[in-house]
């Protein structure tokens, strides 16, 4: 239960109320004072002072002075009048409650408004600062533009001057020439003849025909200056050819067409493939040294394929793949064996695996890729999946358009497809 | 920062003209304020347009239409009075036109089986000595030198050996024409080969490969003892070779620079100062470079053979004018700093580069 403070003294003028509230022995801070326009509360636990004021006051301008064991309030009245008493009489409990709540709400609103106002002023300040900097930059820019413009104007003027000079010079020249023409008419003609003769003699020796003589149609002034020079011109060069060859490159494409990155990747993959030796040595311990070499196994497999021993070839390739599963050639050859053995699905699998390993597509592995496509195509056709087969044949043709057997087979398949579609 | 920036040469865009055809080459007409634009119209015919720079605009003076699109042109082999234009077109034809009477060419030959990619002329315009000659480089791998006085057959032909695969020749340039006999042709190919042919001895003088296709080669001066050669290529690289000293095995010394990520389409040296050149890039940018010579241009290697020493490059300015590649560039031989460039966004721009005197 708070201790109500009832001792207070007050006096008033027509515009203000002065209230003095003694509070001994406790520290009062501004947070303890709560004031709205008709409600005043001071709460310093355990003390409590509360007053519903007689008339509204201007709470923003009113002040409270804390010190000397008392709070001294200066409350400015909203309306000029003399109050009968400080507090409202007949203040019922409900009224009190209502006023209290109201007061709190009002205080909240005020606080909100204040923050809003602060925000707005802050924004304005920022805007102002921004505009100021923009103006400065604008000024700088216009200054530079002006300088540039000045330079441009100066230069344009110079150009016009030069232009005029050119035209005048040309005019003068023309007048001069005409003047001279009229004056020395006959002399000119004679001189012309002389020069023509002189010019012809050195050229008679050569067998080249002279194209349209340029002196004739252009008037005599060209003769004056050019005639002498014509004499001194050497005869046209005797024709000769220089044969040249172009720089060869490791990959015969110019840098802009080169797929150097891809080719290097391919080379790297090859190198890696040769280096990898897969695990599983436990089973292979009883194999001889040479039987662990995938290349040797590949050769063995090839030999067996050649003699027709396809099963043995397959097993050789299988072992080789177990040792090193990154060599596309093994899969290719195994696919060929499977084709012969009519294990068509396995053949298709192997071709696909080989093609996977043969990326990126570069001129180096063209042959291998053609083989892979052709073998897979054959397998598809033997399974009567002609559409897929044709696809593969066409891919092979794309890589190697000049291969006639592939061309012929592709044609055959197309006919077959057309034949079956006609039937159905 | 800005003040020192403004001390460097500035590239000022003077005039811009939108065209309704694809522009492949643009050239100043010597001794005048006129320029030529060569290109291909949408209907597949060739166009030559003659503009005059007057006031702040380009005024169209003449428009000439020809059967095949025109890829490249040069005034290099014609006299100053005649000012005939030599062009190479998409059909492999070399034509020399008199722009006053352009209906029939002054000289015409079907020089190549495929498009003529590049053309250069020497011996005309009062520069250099010797007979005027034109060299063309084509997609069929041949480089042919023509004399306008000789019909139908070239005076020199650089072609691949029988059975060799052909590489497109993308660019050609004349050089070393300091007296009547000496002349050299440099050709760049799409596989990065640069070959130097000596026309006096009719032999291959030097051969190298810069890995990326060569878009443009140019000597700094055609009419002096060969001094420097700039070769630009794809992927933003270009090389500057010092051509004064040829080592028997190592060839010419070079310095290379990678300026931009895109193809460098053209290089052109300033006619008034041979150490300044401009490169144009595939991103629509132009870079202005200056070459500085080393303290000693040649030194002896371990066996006592003379070896060249390459200098250094400094970027004077760069500017981005367009979003499309700038495929052609030409400096005016009469006004220092005036240049024209054409880009694939169908605009031709006349630019002025300032402060070149102070560089």
Interface residues (C-beta under 8 A of the other chain):
Chain A: X144 X147 X148 X151 X152 X155 X156 X159 X160 X162 X163 X166 X167 X170 X208 X209 X210 X211 X212 X214 X218 X221 X222 X225 X226 X229 X233 X234 X235 X236 X237 X238 X239 X240 X241 X242 X243 X244 X245 X246 X247 X249 X252 X254 X255 X256
Chain B: X2 X6 X10 X12 X14 X31 X32 X33 X53 X54 X55 X56 X79 X81 X82 X106 X107 X130 X131 X132 X133 X145 X147 X148 X149 X150 X151 X153 X154 X155 X156 X157 X158 X159 X160 X161 X164 X165 X167 X180 X181 X189 X190 X191 X192 X193 X195 X197 X199 X202 X203 X204 X207 X209 X211 X212 X213 X234 X334 X335 X338 X352 X354
